[in-house]
Amino acid sequence: MFTYESIRKRGSEVLKSKAFFTAPCGEVNPIELYYLKETYPYKCRTCKGKATYKMLFLSPKYEVEGDFGPVYFCQDDLPDINTVATTENYYYVLYGK
């Protein structure tokens, strides 16, 4: 079975970059961008094709909790992580609204 744990155990997932989103309340949330050559078992959020990038939205404690978590993209639809770290883009990419 192809799961997130199997990806981590193989060590083929690569951290490509990191950015920080500062919420209007002052809370700082890390964003991490990962790449997987073999593709993730999830579809690209935009085109529904094979995803090779995962943008991971974390809580201020560097945990996936509540509404935080991963969003998957293909190479063509990958947004710039620094642009995502702005207020309007952060919520759009994380929640799709």
Chimera marker file (.cmm) of the C-alpha trace (Angstrom):
<marker_set name="trace">
<marker id="1" x="0.000" y="0.000" z="0.000" r="1" g="1" b="0" radius="0.5"/>
<marker id="2" x="1.250" y="3.486" z="-0.890" r="1" g="1" b="0" radius="0.5"/>
<marker id="3" x="0.865" y="5.724" z="2.157" r="1" g="1" b="0" radius="0.5"/>
<marker id="4" x="2.438" y="8.873" z="3.533" r="1" g="1" b="0" radius="0.5"/>
<marker id="5" x="4.464" y="6.731" z="5.960" r="1" g="1" b="0" radius="0.5"/>
<marker id="6" x="5.871" y="4.639" z="3.099" r="1" g="1" b="0" radius="0.5"/>
<marker id="7" x="7.020" y="7.849" z="1.383" r="1" g="1" b="0" radius="0.5"/>
<marker id="8" x="8.787" y="9.036" z="4.525" r="1" g="1" b="0" radius="0.5"/>
<marker id="9" x="10.460" y="5.661" z="5.104" r="1" g="1" b="0" radius="0.5"/>
<marker id="10" x="11.931" y="5.583" z="1.585" r="1" g="1" b="0" radius="0.5"/>
<marker id="11" x="13.327" y="9.058" z="2.096" r="1" g="1" b="0" radius="0.5"/>
<marker id="12" x="12.541" y="10.155" z="-1.448" r="1" g="1" b="0" radius="0.5"/>
<marker id="13" x="10.470" y="13.137" z="-0.368" r="1" g="1" b="0" radius="0.5"/>
<marker id="14" x="12.603" y="16.292" z="-0.496" r="1" g="1" b="0" radius="0.5"/>
<marker id="15" x="12.003" y="19.580" z="1.334" r="1" g="1" b="0" radius="0.5"/>
<marker id="16" x="12.363" y="22.232" z="-1.391" r="1" g="1" b="0" radius="0.5"/>
<marker id="17" x="11.570" y="25.459" z="0.476" r="1" g="1" b="0" radius="0.5"/>
<marker id="18" x="9.957" y="27.028" z="3.504" r="1" g="1" b="0" radius="0.5"/>
<marker id="19" x="8.005" y="30.233" z="4.118" r="1" g="1" b="0" radius="0.5"/>
<marker id="20" x="6.039" y="31.761" z="6.981" r="1" g="1" b="0" radius="0.5"/>
<marker id="21" x="2.546" y="33.215" z="7.006" r="1" g="1" b="0" radius="0.5"/>
<marker id="22" x="1.749" y="35.799" z="9.678" r="1" g="1" b="0" radius="0.5"/>
<marker id="23" x="-1.963" y="35.801" z="10.435" r="1" g="1" b="0" radius="0.5"/>
<marker id="24" x="-3.782" y="39.077" z="11.163" r="1" g="1" b="0" radius="0.5"/>
<marker id="25" x="-3.734" y="38.112" z="14.872" r="1" g="1" b="0" radius="0.5"/>
<marker id="26" x="0.084" y="37.880" z="14.777" r="1" g="1" b="0" radius="0.5"/>
<marker id="27" x="0.296" y="34.077" z="14.813" r="1" g="1" b="0" radius="0.5"/>
<marker id="28" x="3.145" y="32.753" z="12.615" r="1" g="1" b="0" radius="0.5"/>
<marker id="29" x="2.359" y="29.617" z="10.598" r="1" g="1" b="0" radius="0.5"/>
<marker id="30" x="5.101" y="27.728" z="8.734" r="1" g="1" b="0" radius="0.5"/>
<marker id="31" x="4.565" y="26.517" z="5.172" r="1" g="1" b="0" radius="0.5"/>
<marker id="32" x="6.812" y="23.782" z="3.767" r="1" g="1" b="0" radius="0.5"/>
<marker id="33" x="7.093" y="22.697" z="0.139" r="1" g="1" b="0" radius="0.5"/>
<marker id="34" x="8.048" y="19.077" z="-0.599" r="1" g="1" b="0" radius="0.5"/>
<marker id="35" x="8.855" y="17.338" z="-3.885" r="1" g="1" b="0" radius="0.5"/>
<marker id="36" x="8.425" y="13.644" z="-4.717" r="1" g="1" b="0" radius="0.5"/>
<marker id="37" x="9.817" y="12.366" z="-8.008" r="1" g="1" b="0" radius="0.5"/>
<marker id="38" x="7.602" y="9.252" z="-7.999" r="1" g="1" b="0" radius="0.5"/>
<marker id="39" x="4.399" y="11.357" z="-7.577" r="1" g="1" b="0" radius="0.5"/>
<marker id="40" x="2.095" y="11.371" z="-4.582" r="1" g="1" b="0" radius="0.5"/>
<marker id="41" x="-0.960" y="9.112" z="-4.404" r="1" g="1" b="0" radius="0.5"/>
<marker id="42" x="-3.098" y="12.284" z="-4.445" r="1" g="1" b="0" radius="0.5"/>
<marker id="43" x="-4.303" y="14.481" z="-7.297" r="1" g="1" b="0" radius="0.5"/>
<marker id="44" x="-3.247" y="18.034" z="-8.060" r="1" g="1" b="0" radius="0.5"/>
<marker id="45" x="-5.720" y="20.438" z="-6.479" r="1" g="1" b="0" radius="0.5"/>
<marker id="46" x="-5.990" y="22.514" z="-9.654" r="1" g="1" b="0" radius="0.5"/>
<marker id="47" x="-5.963" y="20.127" z="-12.635" r="1" g="1" b="0" radius="0.5"/>
<marker id="48" x="-6.598" y="16.768" z="-10.897" r="1" g="1" b="0" radius="0.5"/>
<marker id="49" x="-3.462" y="15.331" z="-12.564" r="1" g="1" b="0" radius="0.5"/>
<marker id="50" x="-0.594" y="13.518" z="-10.864" r="1" g="1" b="0" radius="0.5"/>
<marker id="51" x="0.894" y="15.537" z="-8.011" r="1" g="1" b="0" radius="0.5"/>
<marker id="52" x="4.647" y="15.810" z="-7.485" r="1" g="1" b="0" radius="0.5"/>
<marker id="53" x="4.590" y="18.683" z="-4.967" r="1" g="1" b="0" radius="0.5"/>
<marker id="54" x="3.065" y="18.917" z="-1.509" r="1" g="1" b="0" radius="0.5"/>
<marker id="55" x="2.576" y="22.228" z="0.240" r="1" g="1" b="0" radius="0.5"/>
<marker id="56" x="2.282" y="21.525" z="3.946" r="1" g="1" b="0" radius="0.5"/>
<marker id="57" x="0.497" y="24.107" z="6.097" r="1" g="1" b="0" radius="0.5"/>
<marker id="58" x="1.494" y="23.828" z="9.760" r="1" g="1" b="0" radius="0.5"/>
<marker id="59" x="0.303" y="25.308" z="13.035" r="1" g="1" b="0" radius="0.5"/>
<marker id="60" x="2.604" y="27.652" z="14.964" r="1" g="1" b="0" radius="0.5"/>
<marker id="61" x="3.765" y="24.546" z="16.891" r="1" g="1" b="0" radius="0.5"/>
<marker id="62" x="4.871" y="22.924" z="13.588" r="1" g="1" b="0" radius="0.5"/>
<marker id="63" x="2.041" y="20.396" z="13.781" r="1" g="1" b="0" radius="0.5"/>
<marker id="64" x="-0.745" y="19.347" z="11.438" r="1" g="1" b="0" radius="0.5"/>
<marker id="65" x="-3.829" y="20.068" z="13.496" r="1" g="1" b="0" radius="0.5"/>
<marker id="66" x="-7.330" y="21.363" z="12.915" r="1" g="1" b="0" radius="0.5"/>
<marker id="67" x="-7.705" y="22.780" z="9.418" r="1" g="1" b="0" radius="0.5"/>
<marker id="68" x="-3.978" y="22.657" z="8.637" r="1" g="1" b="0" radius="0.5"/>
<marker id="69" x="-2.461" y="19.977" z="6.405" r="1" g="1" b="0" radius="0.5"/>
<marker id="70" x="-1.115" y="19.141" z="2.961" r="1" g="1" b="0" radius="0.5"/>
<marker id="71" x="-2.259" y="20.447" z="-0.408" r="1" g="1" b="0" radius="0.5"/>
<marker id="72" x="-0.940" y="18.722" z="-3.553" r="1" g="1" b="0" radius="0.5"/>
<marker id="73" x="0.076" y="20.209" z="-6.927" r="1" g="1" b="0" radius="0.5"/>
<marker id="74" x="1.629" y="19.196" z="-10.225" r="1" g="1" b="0" radius="0.5"/>
<marker id="75" x="4.620" y="21.078" z="-11.645" r="1" g="1" b="0" radius="0.5"/>
<marker id="76" x="2.460" y="23.236" z="-13.937" r="1" g="1" b="0" radius="0.5"/>
<marker id="77" x="0.013" y="24.397" z="-11.251" r="1" g="1" b="0" radius="0.5"/>
<marker id="78" x="2.417" y="24.891" z="-8.342" r="1" g="1" b="0" radius="0.5"/>
<marker id="79" x="1.968" y="28.360" z="-6.793" r="1" g="1" b="0" radius="0.5"/>
<marker id="80" x="4.986" y="30.302" z="-5.549" r="1" g="1" b="0" radius="0.5"/>
<marker id="81" x="5.412" y="29.567" z="-1.825" r="1" g="1" b="0" radius="0.5"/>
<marker id="82" x="6.348" y="33.175" z="-1.043" r="1" g="1" b="0" radius="0.5"/>
<marker id="83" x="3.213" y="34.434" z="-2.768" r="1" g="1" b="0" radius="0.5"/>
<marker id="84" x="1.153" y="31.891" z="-0.807" r="1" g="1" b="0" radius="0.5"/>
<marker id="85" x="2.547" y="33.368" z="2.420" r="1" g="1" b="0" radius="0.5"/>
<marker id="86" x="0.476" y="36.532" z="1.853" r="1" g="1" b="0" radius="0.5"/>
<marker id="87" x="-2.920" y="36.803" z="3.530" r="1" g="1" b="0" radius="0.5"/>
<marker id="88" x="-5.218" y="36.493" z="0.516" r="1" g="1" b="0" radius="0.5"/>
<marker id="89" x="-3.239" y="33.694" z="-1.143" r="1" g="1" b="0" radius="0.5"/>
<marker id="90" x="-2.683" y="31.669" z="2.033" r="1" g="1" b="0" radius="0.5"/>
<marker id="91" x="-6.371" y="31.113" z="2.662" r="1" g="1" b="0" radius="0.5"/>
<marker id="92" x="-7.127" y="30.499" z="-1.010" r="1" g="1" b="0" radius="0.5"/>
<marker id="93" x="-4.486" y="27.774" z="-1.398" r="1" g="1" b="0" radius="0.5"/>
<marker id="94" x="-5.168" y="26.140" z="1.979" r="1" g="1" b="0" radius="0.5"/>
<marker id="95" x="-8.952" y="26.123" z="1.783" r="1" g="1" b="0" radius="0.5"/>
<marker id="96" x="-9.590" y="26.574" z="-1.940" r="1" g="1" b="0" radius="0.5"/>
<marker id="97" x="-11.870" y="29.572" z="-1.355" r="1" g="1" b="0" radius="0.5"/>
<link id1="1" id2="2" r="1" g="1" b="0" radius="0.2"/>
<link id1="2" id2="3" r="1" g="1" b="0" radius="0.2"/>
<link id1="3" id2="4" r="1" g="1" b="0" radius="0.2"/>
<link id1="4" id2="5" r="1" g="1" b="0" radius="0.2"/>
<link id1="5" id2="6" r="1" g="1" b="0" radius="0.2"/>
<link id1="6" id2="7" r="1" g="1" b="0" radius="0.2"/>
<link id1="7" id2="8" r="1" g="1" b="0" radius="0.2"/>
<link id1="8" id2="9" r="1" g="1" b="0" radius="0.2"/>
<link id1="9" id2="10" r="1" g="1" b="0" radius="0.2"/>
<link id1="10" id2="11" r="1" g="1" b="0" radius="0.2"/>
<link id1="11" id2="12" r="1" g="1" b="0" radius="0.2"/>
<link id1="12" id2="13" r="1" g="1" b="0" radius="0.2"/>
<link id1="13" id2="14" r="1" g="1" b="0" radius="0.2"/>
<link id1="14" id2="15" r="1" g="1" b="0" radius="0.2"/>
<link id1="15" id2="16" r="1" g="1" b="0" radius="0.2"/>
<link id1="16" id2="17" r="1" g="1" b="0" radius="0.2"/>
<link id1="17" id2="18" r="1" g="1" b="0" radius="0.2"/>
<link id1="18" id2="19" r="1" g="1" b="0" radius="0.2"/>
<link id1="19" id2="20" r="1" g="1" b="0" radius="0.2"/>
<link id1="20" id2="21" r="1" g="1" b="0" radius="0.2"/>
<link id1="21" id2="22" r="1" g="1" b="0" radius="0.2"/>
<link id1="22" id2="23" r="1" g="1" b="0" radius="0.2"/>
<link id1="23" id2="24" r="1" g="1" b="0" radius="0.2"/>
<link id1="24" id2="25" r="1" g="1" b="0" radius="0.2"/>
<link id1="25" id2="26" r="1" g="1" b="0" radius="0.2"/>
<link id1="26" id2="27" r="1" g="1" b="0" radius="0.2"/>
<link id1="27" id2="28" r="1" g="1" b="0" radius="0.2"/>
<link id1="28" id2="29" r="1" g="1" b="0" radius="0.2"/>
<link id1="29" id2="30" r="1" g="1" b="0" radius="0.2"/>
<link id1="30" id2="31" r="1" g="1" b="0" radius="0.2"/>
<link id1="31" id2="32" r="1" g="1" b="0" radius="0.2"/>
<link id1="32" id2="33" r="1" g="1" b="0" radius="0.2"/>
<link id1="33" id2="34" r="1" g="1" b="0" radius="0.2"/>
<link id1="34" id2="35" r="1" g="1" b="0" radius="0.2"/>
<link id1="35" id2="36" r="1" g="1" b="0" radius="0.2"/>
<link id1="36" id2="37" r="1" g="1" b="0" radius="0.2"/>
<link id1="37" id2="38" r="1" g="1" b="0" radius="0.2"/>
<link id1="38" id2="39" r="1" g="1" b="0" radius="0.2"/>
<link id1="39" id2="40" r="1" g="1" b="0" radius="0.2"/>
<link id1="40" id2="41" r="1" g="1" b="0" radius="0.2"/>
<link id1="41" id2="42" r="1" g="1" b="0" radius="0.2"/>
<link id1="42" id2="43" r="1" g="1" b="0" radius="0.2"/>
<link id1="43" id2="44" r="1" g="1" b="0" radius="0.2"/>
<link id1="44" id2="45" r="1" g="1" b="0" radius="0.2"/>
<link id1="45" id2="46" r="1" g="1" b="0" radius="0.2"/>
<link id1="46" id2="47" r="1" g="1" b="0" radius="0.2"/>
<link id1="47" id2="48" r="1" g="1" b="0" radius="0.2"/>
<link id1="48" id2="49" r="1" g="1" b="0" radius="0.2"/>
<link id1="49" id2="50" r="1" g="1" b="0" radius="0.2"/>
<link id1="50" id2="51" r="1" g="1" b="0" radius="0.2"/>
<link id1="51" id2="52" r="1" g="1" b="0" radius="0.2"/>
<link id1="52" id2="53" r="1" g="1" b="0" radius="0.2"/>
<link id1="53" id2="54" r="1" g="1" b="0" radius="0.2"/>
<link id1="54" id2="55" r="1" g="1" b="0" radius="0.2"/>
<link id1="55" id2="56" r="1" g="1" b="0" radius="0.2"/>
<link id1="56" id2="57" r="1" g="1" b="0" radius="0.2"/>
<link id1="57" id2="58" r="1" g="1" b="0" radius="0.2"/>
<link id1="58" id2="59" r="1" g="1" b="0" radius="0.2"/>
<link id1="59" id2="60" r="1" g="1" b="0" radius="0.2"/>
<link id1="60" id2="61" r="1" g="1" b="0" radius="0.2"/>
<link id1="61" id2="62" r="1" g="1" b="0" radius="0.2"/>
<link id1="62" id2="63" r="1" g="1" b="0" radius="0.2"/>
<link id1="63" id2="64" r="1" g="1" b="0" radius="0.2"/>
<link id1="64" id2="65" r="1" g="1" b="0" radius="0.2"/>
<link id1="65" id2="66" r="1" g="1" b="0" radius="0.2"/>
<link id1="66" id2="67" r="1" g="1" b="0" radius="0.2"/>
<link id1="67" id2="68" r="1" g="1" b="0" radius="0.2"/>
<link id1="68" id2="69" r="1" g="1" b="0" radius="0.2"/>
<link id1="69" id2="70" r="1" g="1" b="0" radius="0.2"/>
<link id1="70" id2="71" r="1" g="1" b="0" radius="0.2"/>
<link id1="71" id2="72" r="1" g="1" b="0" radius="0.2"/>
<link id1="72" id2="73" r="1" g="1" b="0" radius="0.2"/>
<link id1="73" id2="74" r="1" g="1" b="0" radius="0.2"/>
<link id1="74" id2="75" r="1" g="1" b="0" radius="0.2"/>
<link id1="75" id2="76" r="1" g="1" b="0" radius="0.2"/>
<link id1="76" id2="77" r="1" g="1" b="0" radius="0.2"/>
<link id1="77" id2="78" r="1" g="1" b="0" radius="0.2"/>
<link id1="78" id2="79" r="1" g="1" b="0" radius="0.2"/>
<link id1="79" id2="80" r="1" g="1" b="0" radius="0.2"/>
<link id1="80" id2="81" r="1" g="1" b="0" radius="0.2"/>
<link id1="81" id2="82" r="1" g="1" b="0" radius="0.2"/>
<link id1="82" id2="83" r="1" g="1" b="0" radius="0.2"/>
<link id1="83" id2="84" r="1" g="1" b="0" radius="0.2"/>
<link id1="84" id2="85" r="1" g="1" b="0" radius="0.2"/>
<link id1="85" id2="86" r="1" g="1" b="0" radius="0.2"/>
<link id1="86" id2="87" r="1" g="1" b="0" radius="0.2"/>
<link id1="87" id2="88" r="1" g="1" b="0" radius="0.2"/>
<link id1="88" id2="89" r="1" g="1" b="0" radius="0.2"/>
<link id1="89" id2="90" r="1" g="1" b="0" radius="0.2"/>
<link id1="90" id2="91" r="1" g="1" b="0" radius="0.2"/>
<link id1="91" id2="92" r="1" g="1" b="0" radius="0.2"/>
<link id1="92" id2="93" r="1" g="1" b="0" radius="0.2"/>
<link id1="93" id2="94" r="1" g="1" b="0" radius="0.2"/>
<link id1="94" id2="95" r="1" g="1" b="0" radius="0.2"/>
<link id1="95" id2="96" r="1" g="1" b="0" radius="0.2"/>
<link id1="96" id2="97" r="1" g="1" b="0" radius="0.2"/>
</marker_set>
